[in-house]
């Protein structure tokens, strides 16, 4: 009979990855980023612990959608007041807040609890090719 091993805090080593979103489909990019943030690529993956790595996404303003989704996709918000719903088209969101497009896509693929919020804090998204995290020595992640 084998025993289940739960990783301790000192067993979890967090690496840094950099992903270039230039020309990549949004959904495929988001699934890979969510996989790295959750830690599913590691042998010590445990569903109830945050064993994931840090991810830096650059060129978020150049991400693309396939098919007619670029014209059809909208983002929904509600102010809390009656009739306070807002639908923002994908093109407008990409133009005004390119980081938010990727953050929202990844957010939908992470757990909806404290653990998911903890994982989301390890995601950094930048609209162009520059980022301030060179000191961490991020490794490129090919998608």
C-alpha positions as CSV (number, residue, x, y, z in Angstrom):
1,X,0.0,0.0,0.0
2,X,1.4,3.4,-1.0
3,X,0.9,6.5,1.0
4,X,-0.3,9.8,-0.4
5,X,2.4,12.5,0.0
6,X,1.2,16.1,0.7
7,X,3.9,18.6,-0.3
8,X,5.2,20.8,2.5
9,X,6.0,24.5,2.1
10,X,9.7,23.8,1.6
11,X,8.9,21.2,-1.1
12,X,7.2,23.9,-3.3
13,X,9.7,25.7,-5.6
14,X,8.2,28.5,-7.7
15,X,9.7,29.1,-11.1
16,X,9.0,32.2,-13.4
17,X,7.7,31.8,-16.9
18,X,7.3,34.4,-19.7
19,X,4.7,33.8,-22.4
20,X,4.5,35.9,-25.6
21,X,0.8,36.3,-26.6
22,X,1.6,37.8,-30.0
23,X,-0.8,36.0,-32.5
24,X,-1.8,33.3,-30.1
25,X,-5.5,32.2,-29.7
26,X,-6.9,33.5,-26.4
27,X,-8.4,30.3,-25.2
28,X,-5.3,28.1,-25.9
29,X,-3.1,30.7,-24.2
30,X,-5.3,30.9,-21.2
31,X,-5.5,27.2,-20.6
32,X,-1.7,26.8,-20.6
33,X,-1.3,29.8,-18.3
34,X,-4.0,28.4,-15.9
35,X,-2.2,25.0,-16.0
36,X,1.1,26.6,-14.9
37,X,-0.5,28.8,-12.3
38,X,-2.3,25.7,-10.7
39,X,0.9,23.6,-10.8
40,X,-0.6,20.8,-12.9
41,X,2.7,20.5,-14.8
42,X,4.5,19.4,-11.6
43,X,4.8,15.9,-10.1
44,X,3.9,17.4,-6.7
45,X,0.5,18.8,-7.9
46,X,-2.1,18.7,-5.2
47,X,-5.6,20.1,-5.9
48,X,-6.1,21.7,-2.4
49,X,-2.6,23.5,-2.4
50,X,-1.1,26.2,-4.5
51,X,1.9,24.5,-6.1
52,X,2.0,26.6,-9.2
53,X,4.6,29.0,-10.7
54,X,4.6,32.7,-11.6
55,X,3.6,33.6,-15.2
56,X,4.4,36.8,-17.1
57,X,2.3,37.4,-20.3
58,X,3.7,40.0,-22.7
59,X,2.2,41.4,-25.9
60,X,-1.4,41.0,-24.5
61,X,-2.6,43.6,-27.0
62,X,-1.8,41.3,-29.9
63,X,-3.8,38.2,-28.8
64,X,-6.4,37.0,-31.3
65,X,-9.6,35.1,-31.5
66,X,-10.5,32.5,-34.1
67,X,-13.6,32.6,-36.3
68,X,-16.1,35.4,-35.9
69,X,-15.6,35.6,-32.1
70,X,-13.7,38.9,-32.5
71,X,-17.0,40.5,-33.6
72,X,-19.4,38.5,-31.5
73,X,-17.7,38.2,-28.1
74,X,-18.8,40.7,-25.3
75,X,-17.8,41.1,-21.7
76,X,-20.6,41.5,-19.2
77,X,-20.6,43.8,-16.1
78,X,-23.3,44.9,-13.8
79,X,-23.4,47.9,-11.5
80,X,-25.9,46.4,-9.1
81,X,-28.6,48.9,-10.0
82,X,-31.7,48.0,-12.0
83,X,-30.8,48.2,-15.7
84,X,-27.1,48.6,-14.8
85,X,-25.8,45.9,-17.1
86,X,-23.0,46.7,-19.6
87,X,-21.9,44.7,-22.5
88,X,-18.4,45.6,-23.8
89,X,-17.3,44.3,-27.2
90,X,-14.1,42.3,-27.4
91,X,-12.5,44.9,-29.8
92,X,-13.2,47.7,-27.3
93,X,-11.9,45.8,-24.3
94,X,-8.7,44.8,-26.2
95,X,-8.1,48.4,-27.2
96,X,-8.7,49.9,-23.8
97,X,-7.6,47.2,-21.4
98,X,-5.6,44.5,-23.2
99,X,-4.4,43.0,-19.9
100,X,-7.9,42.5,-18.7
101,X,-8.8,40.3,-21.7
102,X,-6.2,37.7,-20.6
103,X,-6.8,38.1,-16.9
104,X,-10.6,37.4,-17.3
105,X,-9.9,34.3,-19.6
106,X,-7.5,32.8,-17.1
107,X,-9.8,33.7,-14.1
108,X,-12.5,31.6,-15.6
109,X,-10.2,28.6,-15.6
110,X,-9.1,28.8,-12.0
111,X,-11.0,27.7,-8.9
112,X,-13.6,30.2,-7.7
113,X,-12.4,30.4,-4.1
114,X,-9.5,31.7,-1.9
115,X,-7.1,29.3,-3.6
116,X,-8.0,30.6,-7.1
117,X,-7.5,34.2,-5.9
118,X,-4.1,33.2,-4.5
119,X,-3.1,31.7,-7.8
120,X,-4.3,34.8,-9.8
121,X,-1.9,36.9,-7.8
122,X,1.0,35.1,-9.5
123,X,-0.1,36.2,-13.0
124,X,1.3,39.4,-14.5
125,X,0.1,40.7,-17.8
126,X,1.7,43.5,-19.9
127,X,0.3,45.0,-23.2
128,X,3.7,45.3,-24.9
129,X,7.0,43.3,-24.9
130,X,8.6,45.0,-21.9
131,X,8.2,43.8,-18.3
132,X,10.0,44.7,-15.0
133,X,10.7,41.1,-13.9
134,X,14.0,40.4,-15.5
135,X,15.6,39.9,-12.0
136,X,13.6,36.7,-11.5
137,X,15.2,35.1,-14.6
138,X,11.9,33.9,-16.3
139,X,12.1,31.0,-18.7
140,X,10.2,31.3,-22.1
141,X,7.1,29.1,-22.3
142,X,6.2,28.0,-25.8
143,X,2.5,27.5,-26.6
